[in-house]
Amino acid sequence: MKPVLEFLSTDEVYEIHQASLEILERVGMKFENVEAQQILRNAGIDVDSKGVARFHSDTVEEYVKKAPRSVVLRGRDPKKDVFLRNGRVTFASGTGMYVIEGNKARKSTYQDCCNWARLTDAMKNLDFSCEIHSTDMPSELTDRYNFKAMAMNTTKPFVGSSLSKAGIFDEIEMASAIVGGKEELRKRPIWWAGYAAISPLTWSENACTVFKETAPYNIPAFVEGESVIGGTSAVTVASTLAQTNAEALSGIVFNQIIKKGRPCILNLGFTHPMDMKTCLALHGNVVAGIVAAAGAQLARFYGLPSAAWMATDSKTPDAQCGYEKALTGLIPALGRTSLVFGMGQAEFTFAVDFAKLIIDDEIVTQIRRTLDGVEVTDETLCLEAIERVGIGGNFLSPKACETFKFIPKETTELTIGDRNTREKWLEAGGKDIGKRAEEKAKEILATHEPEPLDPDIVKKLDAIIENAKRNLGRKA
Amino acid sequence: MSTIDTNLEKLSKSVMDGDIDTVKFLVKESLKNGVNPLEIVDKGLAKGIRTVGERYGKGEIFLTELLMGAEAMKVGMEIISPEIKKQKKELKKVGSIIIGTVAGDIHDLGKNIVAALFSAHGFDVVDLGVDVPDQKFIDKVKEIKPNILGLSALMTSTIPKQRELINLLKSSGLRDKVKVMIGGAAVNEDYARDIGADGYAENANDAVVKAKTLVVSP
């Protein structure tokens, strides 16, 4: 059996769904974008003068059903496409504006973003990649630079950010250049647009714009409720689920109105418990994992993919980092969350650490093994081998050779963790995992070359960025 | 490359793959073609098991793959040994080892793996089994005069036996006649040095490598 961790009974899933519908009808959801308000009105939804839309239950249920059950995240290399299926858990890198080196953090650069993409491209457990920010570039243009860095350095699907309407158009142009035109982009949307509601119960100007402008290309929409538990949602997990689900559902309704059948991901897993003393939003906390896993259960109820964040609040690759990453990774994974972000993430969601990406890859190896559970078949019971080996023998002998094929599947191998005796460990330098991972990251960066992007396409990307620069100058 | 060399190359690869049936076939085939049996060992079987050992040492393959290689080597040697004798040739002797788990201890997984690998590398191996009485080790050393005596002990409660046995070898006047290697989960390099053993190995593959150096050293 493959294990599935559930925090809600079937009745409770239904109850939270109904509570979300009640919130959307009684309190409503504010859409800050005027055009979005009009789109909702045209669809027969009641939007008041302040932009607050109040939804009837049947409207919400009707539109949520239009979101397709099959969502594919596409990479530059079609072989790397990620098909999100029920019960399948996939993993992605984290994001950030800082790069941690040892116990210091510095602002991330365009070159860091390139290196980050290249390292994520090499990680065997990482299905798709998240950008880090090119903070050394003009702030209005970092989205385009990030996009170029990601597109050039990984063939896996990646998530970008869009900072403005002009940014969205440029990124659509860039994505089109890569796949060979806008028509191709509709068929192979290699890019996806995500936005979080501002809790409680608001869709921002920019979120509406991003959803609207990317809709014609069928680019998957990542619709997030991202409350701070105890701050921007009530302190109970149940209430947080009901509210963030209402936020995300209203986002999906909006997306389905503008583009029927647009692939959507219902993400309640970026919700963070607030530290009630410091007011900081915590990331490496089991409560975040519980919300994500329960959120995945709700998403399955709608037949939609879900997401979570494996994270740590620690600043270095220390023990806290290890246990927080393992817990916030394993809980949502066992809850069968479709997309678990955060490999390499550190220090809330501010920073990435290249060494941590290596360690997290190993944590994910262990998580994947856990998800595979226990396979019980005539073959895996190995009764003939038990008989042949007999009393007092051992199963390393050729008598048990038909069982050897199960070794890679049943056991786990460490590539960076230490399983040696003290002598061997000392012989290899007696280093802790942080140090070893740092060296391994450097080694991969020195050797791993992803499939390069066609130079003509690179020229097109550069031209788009140059044009954006000129427009920026004109505005200034 | 001649057909002979190609076949021997295939043979060494089959040992690496632990492919017993192909090893059997290729050894027989080579003998039928009149290839010098010593050459079959040297360029085929031994070369294969050496490569397997190296790959295991580098952490590239699993223990089971190492042992399957050892088994394939052993099967090949069983076919070839009578032929070597018949042709009155002599295999370059690698060395001989007496191995056993000390009295009071019945663990034999590690010891069996070590024995299998020694055998695969061309050592004459006498395996005394588990819970071996002290005197039996002494008598066998006198009788066989091996290059190496391998003492296995897993438990912290039985590892003192290794020290006792080394002392017993001394009082029996045999200590300078045999090299002593120790192994087992609870022992380490320091302990080996402390009790006056000649060698300690971290794992089965290291044990063979270490033993080879001990055999040539005075």
Interface residues (C-beta under 8 A of the other chain):
Chain A: G392 N394 L396 S397 P398 C401 F404 I407 T421 R422 E423 K424
Chain B: G18 I20 F62 L63 T64 E65 L67 M68 E71 D108 L109 N112 I113 N188 E189 E202
